[in-house]
Amino acid sequence: MMIPQQKKGIVTFRDQRLQFKRNCNLALDKYDFSSILNMYNVNEANSALVEVLCNHFEAYCALRRVTIKSTEPPYMSPVIKLSLNKENKLIGYTRSCRRNSTPYFLSITLVTSI
């Protein structure tokens, strides 16, 4: 019996979670649109507005890449996979910090006054 090969697929998506949308909206609230509103040519104003919106969207809703395997469960969406990868990276970082650091009880120095 042959085991089928795992197919890897790299999924690219915009991270449009609520906190990133909120940050984008706050940045757009602070942006000064007076230069666009004062343009006489409608086509130039439209292209300038689209450019500003796209630049903000790209800055605050970043493009993410995740590898999805065919053997993963159907509920594993790219956003969930991204969150799990971040959590696993954080757990590995804290474990390596604990491994490389001195235990707390050994780092205490006694100060005695004479």
C-alpha positions as protocol buffer text, in pm:
chain_id: "A"
residue {
  index: 1
  type: MET
  ca { x: 0 y: 0 z: 0 }
}
residue {
  index: 2
  type: MET
  ca { x: 145 y: 333 z: -104 }
}
residue {
  index: 3
  type: ILE
  ca { x: 110 y: 638 z: 114 }
}
residue {
  index: 4
  type: PRO
  ca { x: 3 y: 942 z: -91 }
}
residue {
  index: 5
  type: GLN
  ca { x: 237 y: 1238 z: -88 }
}
residue {
  index: 6
  type: GLN
  ca { x: 134 y: 1542 z: 106 }
}
residue {
  index: 7
  type: LYS
  ca { x: 55 y: 1830 z: -124 }
}
residue {
  index: 8
  type: LYS
  ca { x: 177 y: 2164 z: -2 }
}
residue {
  index: 9
  type: GLY
  ca { x: 3 y: 2479 z: -103 }
}
residue {
  index: 10
  type: ILE
  ca { x: 119 y: 2827 z: -18 }
}
residue {
  index: 11
  type: VAL
  ca { x: -180 y: 3049 z: 47 }
}
residue {
  index: 12
  type: THR
  ca { x: -136 y: 3425 z: 27 }
}
residue {
  index: 13
  type: PHE
  ca { x: -403 y: 3643 z: 186 }
}
residue {
  index: 14
  type: ARG
  ca { x: -458 y: 3988 z: 335 }
}
residue {
  index: 15
  type: ASP
  ca { x: -482 y: 3982 z: 712 }
}
residue {
  index: 16
  type: GLN
  ca { x: -811 y: 4166 z: 761 }
}
residue {
  index: 17
  type: ARG
  ca { x: -875 y: 4095 z: 1125 }
}
residue {
  index: 18
  type: LEU
  ca { x: -1063 y: 4354 z: 1327 }
}
residue {
  index: 19
  type: GLN
  ca { x: -763 y: 4515 z: 1498 }
}
residue {
  index: 20
  type: PHE
  ca { x: -590 y: 4580 z: 1164 }
}
residue {
  index: 21
  type: LYS
  ca { x: -906 y: 4727 z: 1012 }
}
residue {
  index: 22
  type: ARG
  ca { x: -943 y: 4949 z: 1318 }
}
residue {
  index: 23
  type: ASN
  ca { x: -584 y: 5074 z: 1285 }
}
residue {
  index: 24
  type: CYS
  ca { x: -639 y: 5143 z: 916 }
}
residue {
  index: 25
  type: ASN
  ca { x: -957 y: 5340 z: 989 }
}
residue {
  index: 26
  type: LEU
  ca { x: -778 y: 5544 z: 1256 }
}
residue {
  index: 27
  type: ALA
  ca { x: -497 y: 5627 z: 1013 }
}
residue {
  index: 28
  type: LEU
  ca { x: -749 y: 5727 z: 746 }
}
residue {
  index: 29
  type: ASP
  ca { x: -926 y: 5951 z: 998 }
}
residue {
  index: 30
  type: LYS
  ca { x: -598 y: 6136 z: 1057 }
}
residue {
  index: 31
  type: TYR
  ca { x: -516 y: 6169 z: 685 }
}
residue {
  index: 32
  type: ASP
  ca { x: -571 y: 6511 z: 527 }
}
residue {
  index: 33
  type: PHE
  ca { x: -794 y: 6467 z: 219 }
}
residue {
  index: 34
  type: SER
  ca { x: -808 y: 6840 z: 138 }
}
residue {
  index: 35
  type: SER
  ca { x: -562 y: 6809 z: -151 }
}
residue {
  index: 36
  type: ILE
  ca { x: -785 y: 6545 z: -312 }
}
residue {
  index: 37
  type: LEU
  ca { x: -1104 y: 6744 z: -248 }
}
residue {
  index: 38
  type: ASN
  ca { x: -955 y: 7056 z: -410 }
}
residue {
  index: 39
  type: MET
  ca { x: -871 y: 6882 z: -740 }
}
residue {
  index: 40
  type: TYR
  ca { x: -1071 y: 7000 z: -1040 }
}
residue {
  index: 41
  type: ASN
  ca { x: -1021 y: 6694 z: -1258 }
}
residue {
  index: 42
  type: VAL
  ca { x: -1243 y: 6410 z: -1140 }
}
residue {
  index: 43
  type: ASN
  ca { x: -1022 y: 6138 z: -1288 }
}
residue {
  index: 44
  type: GLU
  ca { x: -711 y: 6270 z: -1109 }
}
residue {
  index: 45
  type: ALA
  ca { x: -903 y: 6297 z: -781 }
}
residue {
  index: 46
  type: ASN
  ca { x: -1031 y: 5942 z: -821 }
}
residue {
  index: 47
  type: SER
  ca { x: -685 y: 5799 z: -895 }
}
residue {
  index: 48
  type: ALA
  ca { x: -534 y: 5993 z: -601 }
}
residue {
  index: 49
  type: LEU
  ca { x: -805 y: 5865 z: -365 }
}
residue {
  index: 50
  type: VAL
  ca { x: -759 y: 5506 z: -482 }
}
residue {
  index: 51
  type: GLU
  ca { x: -382 y: 5539 z: -434 }
}
residue {
  index: 52
  type: VAL
  ca { x: -424 y: 5671 z: -77 }
}
residue {
  index: 53
  type: LEU
  ca { x: -671 y: 5395 z: 14 }
}
residue {
  index: 54
  type: CYS
  ca { x: -453 y: 5120 z: -137 }
}
residue {
  index: 55
  type: ASN
  ca { x: -141 y: 5249 z: 40 }
}
residue {
  index: 56
  type: HIS
  ca { x: -319 y: 5252 z: 376 }
}
residue {
  index: 57
  type: PHE
  ca { x: -471 y: 4911 z: 314 }
}
residue {
  index: 58
  type: GLU
  ca { x: -132 y: 4762 z: 225 }
}
residue {
  index: 59
  type: ALA
  ca { x: 34 y: 4926 z: 525 }
}
residue {
  index: 60
  type: TYR
  ca { x: -219 y: 4814 z: 785 }
}
residue {
  index: 61
  type: CYS
  ca { x: -360 y: 4490 z: 639 }
}
residue {
  index: 62
  type: ALA
  ca { x: -40 y: 4307 z: 559 }
}
residue {
  index: 63
  type: LEU
  ca { x: -1 y: 4032 z: 304 }
}
residue {
  index: 64
  type: ARG
  ca { x: 51 y: 3697 z: 482 }
}
residue {
  index: 65
  type: ARG
  ca { x: 178 y: 3364 z: 350 }
}
residue {
  index: 66
  type: VAL
  ca { x: 90 y: 3030 z: 505 }
}
residue {
  index: 67
  type: THR
  ca { x: 159 y: 2674 z: 390 }
}
residue {
  index: 68
  type: ILE
  ca { x: -153 y: 2458 z: 397 }
}
residue {
  index: 69
  type: LYS
  ca { x: -115 y: 2082 z: 362 }
}
residue {
  index: 70
  type: SER
  ca { x: -378 y: 1854 z: 218 }
}
residue {
  index: 71
  type: THR
  ca { x: -371 y: 1639 z: 533 }
}
residue {
  index: 72
  type: GLU
  ca { x: -489 y: 1919 z: 760 }
}
residue {
  index: 73
  type: PRO
  ca { x: -849 y: 1920 z: 883 }
}
residue {
  index: 74
  type: PRO
  ca { x: -1108 y: 2113 z: 681 }
}
residue {
  index: 75
  type: TYR
  ca { x: -1161 y: 2375 z: 955 }
}
residue {
  index: 76
  type: MET
  ca { x: -797 y: 2487 z: 930 }
}
residue {
  index: 77
  type: SER
  ca { x: -830 y: 2825 z: 759 }
}
residue {
  index: 78
  type: PRO
  ca { x: -527 y: 3038 z: 672 }
}
residue {
  index: 79
  type: VAL
  ca { x: -601 y: 3279 z: 960 }
}
residue {
  index: 80
  type: ILE
  ca { x: -619 y: 2994 z: 1212 }
}
residue {
  index: 81
  type: LYS
  ca { x: -297 y: 2846 z: 1074 }
}
residue {
  index: 82
  type: LEU
  ca { x: -124 y: 3184 z: 1104 }
}
residue {
  index: 83
  type: SER
  ca { x: -238 y: 3221 z: 1465 }
}
residue {
  index: 84
  type: LEU
  ca { x: -117 y: 2870 z: 1551 }
}
residue {
  index: 85
  type: ASN
  ca { x: 223 y: 2937 z: 1391 }
}
residue {
  index: 86
  type: LYS
  ca { x: 262 y: 3257 z: 1594 }
}
residue {
  index: 87
  type: GLU
  ca { x: 161 y: 3079 z: 1915 }
}
residue {
  index: 88
  type: ASN
  ca { x: 403 y: 2791 z: 1853 }
}
residue {
  index: 89
  type: LYS
  ca { x: 684 y: 3035 z: 1780 }
}
residue {
  index: 90
  type: LEU
  ca { x: 609 y: 3221 z: 2104 }
}
residue {
  index: 91
  type: ILE
  ca { x: 600 y: 2898 z: 2306 }
}
residue {
  index: 92
  type: GLY
  ca { x: 933 y: 2789 z: 2158 }
}
residue {
  index: 93
  type: TYR
  ca { x: 1085 y: 3129 z: 2241 }
}
residue {
  index: 94
  type: THR
  ca { x: 973 y: 3115 z: 2605 }
}
residue {
  index: 95
  type: ARG
  ca { x: 1102 y: 2760 z: 2640 }
}
residue {
  index: 96
  type: SER
  ca { x: 1443 y: 2857 z: 2504 }
}
residue {
  index: 97
  type: CYS
  ca { x: 1455 y: 3156 z: 2738 }
}
residue {
  index: 98
  type: ARG
  ca { x: 1379 y: 2934 z: 3036 }
}
residue {
  index: 99
  type: ARG
  ca { x: 1641 y: 2685 z: 2924 }
}
residue {
  index: 100
  type: ASN
  ca { x: 1914 y: 2949 z: 2885 }
}
residue {
  index: 101
  type: SER
  ca { x: 1843 y: 3161 z: 3192 }
}
residue {
  index: 102
  type: THR
  ca { x: 1960 y: 3123 z: 3548 }
}
residue {
  index: 103
  type: PRO
  ca { x: 1696 y: 3008 z: 3794 }
}
residue {
  index: 104
  type: TYR
  ca { x: 1549 y: 3288 z: 4000 }
}
residue {
  index: 105
  type: PHE
  ca { x: 1664 y: 3154 z: 4337 }
}
residue {
  index: 106
  type: LEU
  ca { x: 2028 y: 3141 z: 4217 }
}
residue {
  index: 107
  type: SER
  ca { x: 2029 y: 3497 z: 4087 }
}
residue {
  index: 108
  type: ILE
  ca { x: 1944 y: 3655 z: 4424 }
}
residue {
  index: 109
  type: THR
  ca { x: 2243 y: 3801 z: 4600 }
}
residue {
  index: 110
  type: LEU
  ca { x: 2244 y: 3850 z: 4971 }
}
residue {
  index: 111
  type: VAL
  ca { x: 2337 y: 4194 z: 5093 }
}
residue {
  index: 112
  type: THR
  ca { x: 2455 y: 4204 z: 5451 }
}
residue {
  index: 113
  type: SER
  ca { x: 2534 y: 4523 z: 5630 }
}
residue {
  index: 114
  type: ILE
  ca { x: 2815 y: 4525 z: 5879 }
}
